[in-house]
Amino acid sequence: MPLLEFENNCCGSGNGVSVWVVGPVVHPWSGLSDEVRLGVLTEWVPPELVDQALVECGRRDRRPGALPFRFMVYYVLALALFHQDSYDDVAENLVGAWSDMNEAVPNKSSFTRARQRLGEATLESVFRKVAGPVAPLGLAGAFYRGMRVAAVDGFVLDAPDTPANRAELGGLLDVRGNPAGFPQVRVVTLTEAATHASVDVRVGAFSGGERELAVSMAGSAAGMLVIMDRGFPGVELWKAYTQAGARLLLRARSSVARRPVEHLPDGTYLARMNLAGQKGNHPGGVLVRVIEYQVDGGEVIRLLTDLMDTDAFPAGELAALYHERWEAEIAYRRLKTFQRGGLAILRSADPGLARQEAWAHLIIHHCLTRIVMRVADHGRLDPDRISFLKILKHVRRSVVRQSRRTPTRMKHFLANMAAKVRRKLDSGPRRLREADRLLKRADGRYSIRKAGQPRRPARRIFPRTVTLTPAIVR
């Protein structure tokens, strides 16, 4: 425990003898830090919710003078919200409105020790209380024939290259088996397709597989139609999700379930997906429906599904629905590029703190998604038209301007923010975005446009044609 020494000449027998009294140091933030909040995000992460998470994880303030746990939860969330700022800058963003606190910011090591005492489980508990589907009934693309549409996918976050992170998290290796790049935290999410909201998440090490993390989330997908890419199909995953009450639409490689068992009237067919080494009608395998199609005459795409009824679930609809898997990639771009910052790495030199930081980013992203949905709902707008980046900037301002939570000020700030965001949409339909692909750097991938060469858009979206490729009946 830190100690404080001071001289008191009034003690003792009055003969001028100095008496040294030793006691605990009480930081100026003690007491006042309980009033710190996270701007408008406090509506979704209120102090009562934070306290519940702390109790569940056995975190109680017992050390006089130490940074309080509730404040540290908000501080770790602020580290994710202001990822480009230093430790002390983030602290000043939180307490700048308090004249008694903004000149007594602890040093970085104090914050690090407090984060270690807090642990990663507390932030995970906060996430579990905040996360969940948010799409209202009737939202376009949110449901398919009564089932909520969700996507499972994963991404990685770079962590500092320290011995501890390298040993526990792992990372990419070159052809010689030497480390290549940073250690990485692996994140696998169950994402609501229409809103980009996280329904469930697993955070692990790069050395762990995406499929294993995805299997552990199966219970959260009950009643949903879950879409995954071709890195996920497997018997264990299939059984886990179907037994939990989820329906599946998975892309598969050409070697998976490739032998038809029965041809269906619409050109799709039934096949068996077995474990490695199993053949034929092995009891350990599963029966799947295979849909094959092409987009604009490109490669043949194979989908596996447990929706066997060809009349109730037409192959053409399922082929078009698979495109919704990319909504998870949009959510990851928002978190990794806009919220965290492109090519940025996590702050934490310890693997436990790196995972804690990942949970904080996920909480912030989910709260921002909820704000997007609120603005869209009040304006009866498509959520995809709401600028995530603009919402992020306004939320950061709310933290700096109002640390103390007052319902009136919070309501006024949200209303003002919604008006500013919607103002960008009053100019009519979104314009077609196009630009020349010109060489800007020596290592650019694109050639220089010559004088007089016609202007070519970098990207122009045309309607795509999905063509089913019925299996040949032999």
C-alpha positions in Angstrom: 0.0 0.0 0.0 1.4 3.5 -0.8 2.3 5.5 2.2 2.2 9.2 3.1 4.6 10.8 5.6 4.0 14.3 7.1 5.4 16.3 10.1 3.1 17.2 13.0 4.6 19.5 15.7 1.4 19.6 17.7 1.6 16.0 18.8 3.6 14.6 21.7 4.5 16.5 24.9 4.9 19.9 23.3 8.7 19.9 23.6 9.1 20.5 19.8 9.7 16.8 19.0 8.6 16.0 15.4 6.3 13.0 15.1 6.0 11.2 11.8 2.6 9.7 11.0 2.3 7.1 8.3 -1.0 6.5 6.5 -2.4 5.6 3.1 -2.1 7.9 0.1 -5.6 8.9 -1.1 -5.5 10.1 -4.7 -7.5 13.2 -5.5 -9.7 11.2 -7.8 -11.0 9.0 -5.0 -14.8 9.6 -4.7 -15.0 12.0 -7.6 -14.1 9.3 -10.1 -17.4 7.6 -9.3 -19.1 10.5 -11.2 -17.2 10.0 -14.4 -19.3 8.6 -17.3 -18.8 7.8 -21.0 -20.9 10.5 -22.6 -24.0 9.3 -24.5 -22.7 5.7 -24.4 -23.6 5.7 -20.7 -27.2 5.0 -21.7 -26.2 1.5 -22.8 -23.4 1.0 -20.3 -24.9 2.6 -17.1 -23.2 2.4 -13.7 -25.7 -0.2 -12.5 -24.7 -2.5 -15.3 -21.0 -2.0 -14.7 -21.5 -2.7 -11.0 -23.3 -6.0 -11.7 -20.4 -7.1 -13.9 -17.9 -6.2 -11.2 -19.9 -8.2 -8.6 -20.2 -11.2 -10.9 -16.4 -11.2 -11.4 -15.6 -10.6 -7.7 -14.1 -7.2 -8.2 -14.5 -5.0 -5.1 -12.6 -1.8 -4.2 -10.6 -2.8 -1.1 -7.4 -0.7 -1.5 -7.6 2.9 -0.2 -6.4 5.3 -2.8 -6.4 2.8 -5.7 -8.2 3.7 -9.0 -11.8 2.5 -8.5 -12.9 -0.5 -10.6 -16.0 1.3 -11.9 -13.9 4.1 -13.2 -11.5 1.7 -14.8 -14.2 0.0 -16.8 -15.1 3.3 -18.3 -11.5 4.2 -18.7 -10.8 0.9 -20.7 -13.8 1.6 -22.9 -12.5 5.1 -23.4 -9.1 3.6 -24.5 -11.0 1.9 -27.3 -13.1 4.9 -28.2 -10.0 7.2 -28.3 -7.6 4.6 -29.6 -5.2 7.1 -31.2 -4.7 9.0 -27.9 -2.2 8.3 -25.2 -3.1 7.0 -21.7 -3.1 10.5 -20.1 -4.9 12.1 -23.1 -7.7 9.5 -22.7 -7.9 10.3 -19.0 -8.1 14.0 -19.7 -10.9 13.3 -22.2 -12.8 11.6 -19.4 -12.3 14.0 -16.6 -11.7 17.3 -18.4 -15.0 18.7 -17.1 -13.9 18.3 -13.5 -11.5 21.0 -12.3 -10.5 18.9 -9.3 -9.4 16.0 -11.5 -7.9 17.2 -14.7 -4.6 18.3 -13.1 -4.1 15.1 -11.1 -3.9 12.5 -13.9 -2.0 9.3 -12.7 0.9 8.0 -14.8 0.7 5.2 -17.3 2.0 2.5 -14.9 -0.8 3.3 -12.5 -3.4 2.8 -15.2 -1.7 -0.4 -16.3 -1.7 -1.9 -12.8 -5.4 -1.0 -12.4 -6.2 -2.7 -15.7 -4.4 -5.8 -14.5 -6.5 -5.8 -11.3 -9.6 -5.3 -13.3 -8.9 -8.3 -15.6 -10.5 -9.2 -18.9 -13.5 -11.1 -17.5 -15.1 -7.9 -16.3 -15.1 -6.4 -19.8 -16.4 -9.7 -21.2 -19.2 -9.6 -18.7 -20.1 -6.1 -19.7 -20.2 -7.1 -23.3 -22.6 -10.0 -22.6 -25.0 -7.7 -20.8 -24.9 -5.1 -23.7 -24.8 -7.3 -26.8 -27.7 -8.9 -28.6 -29.9 -8.5 -31.8 -31.4 -5.1 -32.3 -33.2 -5.4 -35.7 -36.9 -4.6 -35.4 -39.5 -6.7 -37.1 -40.0 -5.5 -40.7 -36.5 -4.2 -41.2 -35.4 -5.1 -44.8 -32.9 -7.9 -44.9 -33.2 -8.7 -41.2 -35.3 -11.8 -41.5 -35.8 -14.6 -44.0 -39.1 -16.5 -43.8 -39.4 -15.8 -40.1 -35.7 -16.5 -39.2 -33.3 -13.7 -38.1 -30.4 -13.6 -40.6 -27.0 -13.7 -39.0 -23.4 -14.3 -40.1 -20.5 -16.0 -38.4 -17.0 -14.8 -39.4 -13.8 -13.7 -37.7 -11.0 -11.2 -37.8 -7.7 -10.5 -36.0 -6.3 -7.5 -34.1 -2.5 -6.9 -34.0 -0.9 -6.8 -30.6 2.5 -5.4 -29.6 5.4 -7.8 -30.3 6.4 -8.7 -26.8 7.6 -12.1 -25.5 4.4 -12.7 -23.5 2.1 -11.8 -26.4 4.2 -13.9 -28.9 4.1 -16.9 -26.5 0.4 -16.9 -25.6 -1.3 -15.4 -28.6 0.9 -16.5 -31.5 0.9 -15.0 -35.0 1.8 -15.6 -38.6 5.0 -17.5 -39.5 7.1 -17.3 -42.6 8.1 -20.3 -44.7 11.0 -21.0 -42.3 8.7 -21.0 -39.2 9.9 -17.7 -37.9 7.5 -15.0 -36.7 6.2 -12.8 -39.4 4.3 -9.7 -38.3 2.7 -9.0 -35.0 1.1 -11.4 -32.5 -2.6 -11.4 -33.0 -5.9 -11.7 -31.0 -8.5 -13.7 -32.9 -12.1 -12.6 -32.7 -15.1 -14.6 -34.0 -18.5 -13.0 -34.0 -22.1 -13.9 -34.6 -23.3 -10.8 -36.3 -26.8 -9.7 -37.1 -26.7 -9.1 -40.9 -29.1 -6.2 -41.3 -27.7 -4.1 -38.4 -24.1 -5.2 -37.9 -24.9 -5.7 -34.2 -22.9 -8.4 -32.3 -25.2 -11.2 -31.0 -22.3 -13.2 -29.5 -18.5 -13.1 -29.7 -15.5 -15.3 -28.8 -12.1 -13.8 -28.2 -9.0 -16.1 -28.3 -5.5 -16.4 -29.6 -4.3 -16.5 -33.2 -3.1 -20.0 -32.6 -6.7 -21.1 -32.0 -8.9 -21.9 -34.9 -12.0 -19.9 -36.1 -14.1 -23.0 -36.3 -13.5 -24.0 -32.7 -14.5 -20.5 -31.5 -17.6 -20.6 -33.8 -18.7 -24.0 -32.4 -18.8 -22.5 -28.8 -21.3 -19.8 -30.0 -23.9 -22.3 -31.3 -26.2 -21.8 -28.4 -26.7 -18.1 -29.2 -27.9 -18.8 -32.7 -31.2 -20.6 -31.9 -33.9 -19.6 -34.3 -31.6 -17.9 -36.7 -30.5 -18.6 -40.2 -26.7 -18.5 -39.9 -24.4 -17.8 -42.9 -20.7 -18.7 -43.0 -17.9 -18.8 -45.6 -16.1 -21.9 -46.8 -13.6 -21.9 -43.9 -16.2 -23.2 -41.5 -18.0 -26.3 -42.7 -17.5 -29.3 -40.6 -19.5 -32.1 -39.0 -18.9 -30.9 -35.4 -20.0 -27.3 -36.3 -23.0 -28.5 -38.3 -24.3 -30.7 -35.4 -23.6 -28.0 -32.8 -25.7 -25.4 -34.6 -28.5 -27.6 -35.8 -28.9 -29.2 -32.4 -29.1 -25.7 -30.9 -32.0 -24.8 -33.1 -30.2 -22.8 -35.8 -30.5 -23.2 -39.5 -27.4 -23.1 -41.7 -26.3 -21.7 -45.1 -22.6 -22.4 -45.6 -20.3 -22.0 -48.5 -18.2 -25.1 -49.1 -15.1 -26.2 -51.1 -15.5 -28.5 -54.0 -14.2 -31.5 -52.1 -16.9 -31.2 -49.3 -20.2 -33.2 -49.8 -19.4 -33.7 -53.5 -21.2 -37.0 -54.2 -24.9 -36.7 -54.7 -27.1 -39.1 -52.7 -30.4 -37.9 -54.1 -31.3 -35.4 -56.8 -34.0 -32.9 -55.9 -36.6 -31.5 -58.4 -35.1 -28.0 -58.5 -31.6 -29.2 -59.6 -30.1 -29.2 -56.1 -29.1 -32.5 -54.5 -28.5 -34.2 -51.2 -25.1 -35.4 -50.1 -23.3 -36.5 -47.0 -20.7 -34.5 -45.2 -18.4 -36.9 -43.2 -15.5 -36.5 -40.9 -12.1 -37.0 -42.3 -11.5 -40.6 -43.3 -15.2 -41.6 -43.3 -16.9 -42.7 -46.5 -20.4 -43.4 -47.6 -23.4 -43.5 -45.3 -21.3 -43.3 -42.1 -23.3 -42.7 -38.9 -20.9 -39.9 -37.9 -21.7 -37.8 -40.9 -24.6 -35.4 -41.7 -27.0 -35.1 -44.7 -26.9 -31.7 -46.4 -28.6 -30.0 -49.3 -26.2 -28.7 -51.9 -26.9 -25.6 -54.1 -24.6 -24.7 -56.9 -24.7 -21.4 -58.8 -22.7 -18.8 -60.7 -22.6 -15.0 -60.5 -22.2 -13.3 -63.9 -20.9 -16.5 -65.3 -18.0 -16.7 -62.8 -16.8 -19.6 -60.7 -19.3 -22.2 -59.4 -20.3 -21.5 -55.8 -21.4 -24.3 -53.6 -23.7 -23.8 -50.7 -24.6 -26.3 -48.0 -27.9 -26.0 -46.1 -30.2 -28.0 -43.8 -33.2 -26.3 -45.4 -34.3 -29.4 -47.3 -37.8 -28.3 -48.6 -37.3 -27.0 -52.1 -40.7 -25.4 -52.2 -40.5 -23.5 -48.9 -36.8 -22.5 -49.5 -36.1 -22.0 -53.2 -32.5 -22.4 -54.3 -32.5 -19.0 -56.0 -33.5 -17.2 -52.9 -30.8 -18.9 -50.8 -28.2 -18.2 -53.4 -29.1 -14.5 -53.4 -29.3 -14.5 -49.6 -25.7 -15.8 -49.2 -24.5 -12.3 -50.2 -25.6 -11.0 -46.8 -22.6 -12.7 -45.3 -20.6 -9.7 -46.4 -22.4 -7.6 -43.8 -20.1 -9.1 -41.2 -17.1 -7.8 -43.2 -18.7 -4.3 -43.2 -19.0 -4.5 -39.4 -15.3 -5.5 -39.1 -14.2 -2.6 -41.3 -16.1 -0.2 -39.1 -14.4 -1.5 -36.0 -10.9 -2.0 -37.4 -10.6 0.9 -39.8 -12.8 3.7 -38.4 -13.0 3.0 -34.7 -9.5 1.5 -34.0 -7.7 3.2 -36.9 -6.2 1.6 -40.0 -3.0 -0.4 -39.4 -3.1 0.5 -35.7 -2.1 -2.1 -33.1 -3.5 -2.7 -29.6 -1.8 -1.0 -26.7 -1.3 -3.9 -24.4 2.0 -5.7 -24.0 0.3 -8.4 -21.9 -2.0 -11.0 -23.6 -4.7 -10.7 -20.9 -4.8 -7.0 -21.4 -4.8 -7.4 -25.1 -8.0 -9.5 -24.9 -9.4 -7.0 -22.4 -8.8 -4.3 -25.0 -10.5 -6.4 -27.7 -13.6 -6.7 -25.5 -13.7 -3.0 -25.0 -13.6 -2.4 -28.8 -16.5 -4.8 -29.2 -18.6 -3.0 -26.6 -18.0 0.4 -28.1 -18.8 -0.9 -31.6 -22.1 -2.5 -30.4 -23.1 0.7 -28.6 -22.4 2.8 -31.7 -24.5 0.4 -33.7 -27.4 0.9 -31.3 -27.1 4.7 -31.8 -27.1 4.2 -35.6 -30.3 2.1 -35.2 -31.9 4.8 -33.0 -31.2 7.5 -35.5 -32.4 5.4 -38.4 -35.6 4.4 -36.6 -36.5 7.9 -35.6 -36.0 9.1 -39.1 -37.5 6.0 -40.7 -34.3 5.5 -42.7 -32.3 2.5 -43.9 -29.5 2.0 -41.3 -27.0 1.6 -44.1 -27.5 5.3 -45.0 -26.3 6.4 -41.5 -22.7 7.4 -41.4 -20.9 5.3 -38.8 -17.9 7.6 -38.9 -20.0 10.7 -38.1 -21.7 8.9 -35.2 -18.3 8.0 -33.9 -17.1 11.6 -34.0 -20.2 12.9 -32.2 -19.9 10.2 -29.5 -16.3 11.2 -28.9 -17.3 14.8 -28.5 -20.0 13.8 -26.0 -17.4 12.2 -23.8 -15.2 15.3 -23.8 -18.1 17.7 -23.2 -20.2 16.0 -20.6 -18.6 13.5 -18.2 -21.4 13.7 -15.8 -24.6 11.9 -16.9 -27.7 14.1 -16.8 -30.7 12.7 -18.7 -31.8 16.1 -20.0 -28.3 16.9 -21.5 -28.0 13.4 -22.8 -31.4 13.6 -24.6 -30.6 17.0 -26.0 -27.2 15.8 -27.3 -28.7 12.7 -29.0 -31.4 14.8 -30.7 -28.8 17.3 -31.9 -26.6 14.5 -33.2 -29.4 12.8 -35.0 -30.4 16.1 -36.7 -26.8 16.6 -37.9 -26.5 13.1 -39.2 -29.8 13.2 -41.1 -28.8 16.6 -42.6 -26.4 14.7 -44.9 -29.2 12.6 -46.3 -31.5 15.5 -47.3 -29.7 16.1 -50.6 -31.4 13.2 -52.3 -30.2 9.8 -53.5 -26.6 8.8 -52.9 -24.5 9.7 -55.9 -22.5 7.2 -57.8 -19.0 7.1 -56.4 -16.2 6.8 -59.0 -12.6 7.9 -59.3 -9.7 7.2 -61.6 -7.2 4.6 -60.6 -4.1 6.7 -60.8 -0.5 6.0 -59.6 0.1 7.9 -56.4 3.1 6.0 -55.0 6.0 4.2 -56.6 4.7 0.8 -55.3 1.1 1.4 -56.6 -0.8 -1.4 -58.3 -2.3 0.8 -61.0 -0.7 2.3 -64.1 -0.7 6.0 -64.9 -3.5 7.3 -67.1 -2.0 8.7 -70.3 -3.0 12.0 -71.8 -6.2 11.7 -73.7 -7.0 8.3 -72.3 -10.8 8.1 -71.5 -11.7 8.3 -67.9 -12.6 4.9 -66.3 -14.3 4.6 -63.0 -12.5 2.7 -60.2 -15.7 0.9 -59.4 -19.2 0.9 -60.8 -21.8 -1.4 -59.5 -24.0 -3.2 -62.0 -26.8 -5.6 -61.4 -25.5 -9.1 -61.0 -27.1 -12.2 -62.5 -27.3 -15.4 -60.3 -27.6 -18.5 -62.4 -28.3 -21.8 -60.8 -26.3 -24.8 -62.1 -28.4 -27.9 -61.6 -26.6 -31.1 -60.9 -26.5 -33.6 -63.7 -28.5 -36.7 -63.0 -26.5 -39.7 -63.9 
